[in-house]
Amino acid sequence: MEPLTLTIDDTKKAIGLGRTKIYDLIGQGKLETVKVGRRTLVKTASIRALVDQAA
């Protein structure tokens, strides 16, 4: 089963972008996040949609 969310570091590895760009995409609304306590987790569905859109 694929995880529903990824950490910022795992998102960086998955799509090959830096931390600043990941937060920029979050700010633009292109990546959806969930806050769990102090952690910011990125929804894998939004990562997949971003990559599919770029292809």
Secondary structure, DSSP 4 states (H G I P E B T S, - for coil): ---SEEEHHHHHHHHT--HHHHHHHHHTTSS-EEEETTEEEEEHHHHHHHHHHH-
